[in-house]
Amino acid sequence: MNLYLGVDIGSVSSNFILLDQNGRLYRKLYLRTLGNPVKALKDGYASISDGLDKQHGKIRAVGSTGSGRHLAAVLLGADVVKNEITAHAVAASHLFPGAKTIIEIGGQDSKIIILRNNIVHDFAMNTVCAAGTGSFLDQQSARLNIPIQEFGDYAVKSGHPVRIAGRCGVFAESDMIHKQQMGFPVEDIIMGLCEALVRNYLNNVGKGKKIEEPVVFQGGVAANRGLAKAFEKILGLKINVPAHYEVMGAIGAAILAREQIELSHSPTRFRGDNFVLEGNFTSNSHECSGCPNLCEVVCIKRDNEVLAYWGDRCKKWESSIKQPREKLKVV
Amino acid sequence: MKVSFPHMGHLYIPLKTLFKGLKLEVIAPPPISQKTMELGVKYSPEFACLPLKINMGNFIEALEQGADTIVMAGGWGPCRFGYYAQVEREILQELGYDFKMVVLEAPDSRISELLLQLKALGEKASVREAYKAIRFAWKKLVAIEKLEKTLEYCLPRAIDKNYMETVFERALQAIDEAESQQEVEKIAQESLREMEKSPCKGAEVLKIGLVGEIYTILEPASNCHVARCLGRLDAQVSRSIYVSDWVNDHLFGGYLRKSNHKQIIQSSRPYLNYEVGGHGRETVGSTVDFARRDYNGIIQIAPLTCMPEIVAQSILGKVSEELEIPCMTLYFDEHSGAAGVYTRLEAFVDMLQRKKNLSSSPLLLEARA
């Protein structure tokens, strides 16, 4: 069986998926990155690829995305390294042909992607504020001592959501504390927070964009049913949450990798099990003293072999490593 | 008198030549680095825009190296920039630096006044020498821009992008050191040939128009090197502003060569019919102009809090819709994390590429679905 591996290394979670030949999800895995993407990559790869050979499954191509996509590409040997926007759009238009709007909220990022005829027509990402993203919800669930998994269930039980200022995370938090001390039920406060975050999202990220149906809501935060409900209420539109909402970026990366391999007829760059699992990966950084920029150059090593450098503006270090052959354009 | 000035792209090369020609000792500020940013941010008002912060860093570093005179541009109009020279002087004086600040108020199309201002700077030089200095500096400026435009054209097509950039950097340094006009021309010609000769990919590339605030467009250190990033993503960039055009339009009243400034302003109608300060109107006009010339997309860049560009941004949405050209706006401040900018650029280029492929072959869409 031919399988395609998609990896999405984000700020909060690291997601791994395997697609089969027919574009169906074969396996998925959602891990917390916990500030150590190298470990997340090794652990994630080990469990997603566990027992594959016995079932004659073989990884034919690898795609990576997320803020850690370059690291993932180096450790695994990826055929496609793509930004999150393209990856999410590809996955959504694959699973929801005809989707027109994608709302994606992750750990640190939130984005809106407008699709027309199944291709990206316009997009925007949060710029200055992470108030509406997963990290903030995480923080609030910890403060209220409610597991993040149950946060959405509390929200949907609310009858009368309270009004909470959504313009800024700090104001939202102090508003929540104020309402909580006044004795409002916790469900109403959580739902109020969801609505505040939706307003924040629409004002900051979605401003000026035409949100049309069908709308797809994905990313880790889509687990929160309260948010989906708040979006439906405020937009007055039906919100679709895909079955695998939390790994959509990884699905997109896998689709792109497959496309790349099939169109270019070139062999995969995937380095195989041994490379990832048996290598000892280390990273260190040093300050380059070549010019007054004093770039912090990061070096990724496997045992004693240098795999990659990055962080230098002049590309002196980056280009000192032999480049893989010229990338063919994905169409 | 040891003269220094703020950085703005490669303008330091003609400026050095100009001041040397006026028989002044020149101390160019060190290239903009992380340290420049840190100094600038530390001593600037927090709400001021990035150009002021970088100016401050440049001045402090130049003064530390012994400069005692700073030449800074002034200006008028609703953009805050006109007032920056005064603010910067006050801050530097409060920090205890002893220096003279010469503010060149650029009077539109009144070359005689500018010459007088320059003459006041170059007391040691004769009128004839001053004229020669201006001429030589202009030659260097024109040569550098030719190289810049060639790099913008060749970088997306080049197979070895590092080599292309090396040729460019080397040529810049040689022009900086050149002593005569003939030398400048020779270096420019040789480097242009070398860049055009380098092996290229055959495929057609995307064309992106870069519009927005002048300093952010001209100074790569203030915009995370967007033009180079786009070139490396195989997109050809054309800017709405080149220094020589600005000098020609605003200092010499269009006297040096044919100008398209009027046409750009005309293009901003009916979307924006009034001056909104800074380059707001030019941003809208250039966007329309690029769209008419079949560019694939527009990227607007500006420092955070830039009012004229905020006005222009709100109008670009309509331009984008009516002329069917995708526009993206990026604001820059002191953050050094280029990764976020890079992600957005990559996504934008991907989007344009897919749109372009789709328009050339609608079958691809079905093949993928």
Contacts between the chains, C-beta under 8 A, distances in Angstrom:
chain1	res1	chain2	res2	distance
A	67	B	339	6.7
A	67	B	343	7.7
A	82	B	346	7.8
A	82	B	350	7.5
A	83	B	343	4.7
A	83	B	344	7.9
A	83	B	346	4.4
A	83	B	347	4.6
A	83	B	350	7.0
A	84	B	343	6.9
A	84	B	347	7.8
A	85	B	343	7.4
A	85	B	344	7.9
A	85	B	347	3.7
A	85	B	350	7.5
A	85	B	351	7.9
A	86	B	346	7.7
A	86	B	347	5.7
A	86	B	350	4.5
A	86	B	351	7.6
A	93	B	369	7.5
A	94	B	369	7.4
A	97	B	369	5.8
A	117	B	358	7.3
A	117	B	365	6.8
A	118	B	365	6.1
A	118	B	369	6.5
A	119	B	351	7.5
A	119	B	354	4.9
A	119	B	355	6.2
A	119	B	358	5.9
A	119	B	365	7.3
A	120	B	347	7.6
A	120	B	350	7.3
A	120	B	351	4.2
A	120	B	354	6.7
A	120	B	355	8.0
A	121	B	326	7.6
A	121	B	351	7.7
A	121	B	355	8.0
A	122	B	326	6.5
A	123	B	347	6.2
A	123	B	348	8.0
A	123	B	351	7.0
A	125	B	340	7.7
A	125	B	343	7.7
A	125	B	344	6.3
A	127	B	331	6.9
A	208	B	317	5.3
A	259	B	368	6.7
A	291	B	31	7.2
A	291	B	33	7.1
A	292	B	30	5.8
A	292	B	31	6.4
A	292	B	33	3.7
A	292	B	34	7.6
A	292	B	35	5.9
A	292	B	36	7.7
A	293	B	31	8.0
A	293	B	33	4.6
A	293	B	34	5.8
A	294	B	33	6.9
A	294	B	34	5.7
A	294	B	35	7.3
A	313	B	225	7.2
A	315	B	162	6.3
A	315	B	165	8.0
A	319	B	162	5.0
A	326	B	159	6.9
A	329	B	203	7.3
A	329	B	234	7.7
A	329	B	353	7.4
A	331	B	354	7.9
A	331	B	357	5.1
A	331	B	364	6.1
